[in-house]
Amino acid sequence: MVITTDSTYTLLKCNFPPYGKDFQGGLATGRFSDGRVPSDLIAEKLGLAKSLPAFMSPNLKPQEILKGVTFASGGTGYDPLTAMPVGCVPLQRTVFGGLFTRGCFEPLNNMAKQFNARLSPALESLDKELDGVIFYIDVYDTLFDMIQLRSSSYIFWDSYHPTDRAYQVIVDNLLDKYLSKIY
């Protein structure tokens, strides 16, 4: 998830309509989404805020940092989710999925699975070495299942990013599965 603002130097921006059409007030806030992104939804579920401001925002107030900020501003931050089934996003299906079938491009999905398979043990090792809590959240299977089982629903907002509603389903599923590890 990436958030861009007018103050962020990037070739790709989303701080204009139709982005944000389902966000509070229908405003484009720099989220590559029709509405909220996972960090907003997680913050709301945890009772922190309805949406999080971008860490790099020039309008960020010191008290907002205490409730949380989105570090994925302008692609310079981190993505707390694992590699998703990138071979199934509309862009990859259009380019590599076949002229009439538009199926998932399995070589990219295999790379995502290999990345996740190596990431999980690496994080477990770091968790043993460092103070705090580090754990692995698998978003690949949740999103892949949505793509395969709900093919008649709109899951992606553009050629790469899930819709606000798809993010809600993903976050609800992940919190049900992993919240006990957080609290």
Residue pairs with C-beta under 8 A, 6 or more apart in sequence:
1 31
1 32
1 33
1 37
1 38
1 39
1 70
1 72
1 79
1 81
1 161
2 32
2 72
2 73
2 74
2 75
3 29
3 30
3 31
3 32
3 37
3 54
3 70
3 72
3 73
3 74
4 10
4 12
4 13
4 14
4 15
4 30
4 32
4 73
4 74
4 75
5 15
5 30
5 54
5 56
5 57
5 58
5 73
5 74
6 15
7 56
7 57
7 58
8 30
8 56
8 73
8 74
9 74
10 74
10 75
13 30
14 20
14 28
14 30
14 31
14 32
14 33
15 28
15 29
15 30
16 28
17 28
18 28
18 34
19 28
19 29
19 30
19 31
19 32
19 33
19 34
20 26
20 27
20 28
20 29
20 31
20 33
20 34
20 35
21 34
21 35
22 34
22 35
22 164
23 29
23 31
23 33
23 34
23 35
23 36
23 51
23 164
24 50
24 51
29 51
30 54
30 73
31 37
31 40
32 157
32 158
32 160
32 161
33 157
33 161
33 162
33 163
33 164
33 167
34 157
34 163
34 164
35 163
35 164
35 165
35 167
36 44
36 51
36 164
36 167
37 70
37 72
37 167
38 80
38 81
38 167
38 170
38 171
39 52
39 68
39 70
39 72
39 80
40 49
40 50
40 51
40 52
40 70
41 167
41 168
41 171
42 171
42 175
43 49
43 50
43 51
43 52
43 67
43 68
44 50
44 51
45 171
45 172
45 175
48 67
48 68
49 67
49 68
52 67
52 68
52 69
52 70
53 59
53 60
53 64
53 69
53 70
54 60
54 69
54 70
54 73
55 69
55 70
55 71
55 73
55 77
56 73
56 74
56 76
57 73
60 69
70 77
71 77
71 78
72 78
72 79
80 137
81 137
81 139
82 112
82 115
82 116
82 119
82 136
82 137
82 138
82 139
82 140
83 111
83 112
83 113
83 115
83 116
83 119
83 140
84 112
84 139
84 140
84 143
84 144
85 104
85 109
85 112
85 140
85 143
85 144
85 147
86 92
86 108
86 109
86 111
86 112
87 93
87 96
87 104
87 105
87 106
87 107
87 108
87 109
87 110
87 112
88 104
88 105
88 109
88 143
88 144
88 147
89 156
89 159
89 160
90 156
90 158
90 159
90 160
91 159
91 160
92 104
92 105
92 108
93 102
93 103
93 104
93 105
94 102
94 159
95 105
96 105
96 108
97 103
97 104
97 105
104 147
109 144
112 140
113 140
116 138
116 140
119 136
120 136
120 138
123 134
123 135
123 136
124 136
126 134
127 133
127 134
127 135
133 181
133 182
135 178
135 181
137 174
137 178
139 170
139 174
142 169
142 170
142 173
142 174
143 155
143 162
143 166
143 170
146 153
146 155
146 166
146 169
146 170
147 155
154 163
154 165
154 166
155 162
155 163
155 166
156 162
156 163
156 166
157 163
157 164
162 170
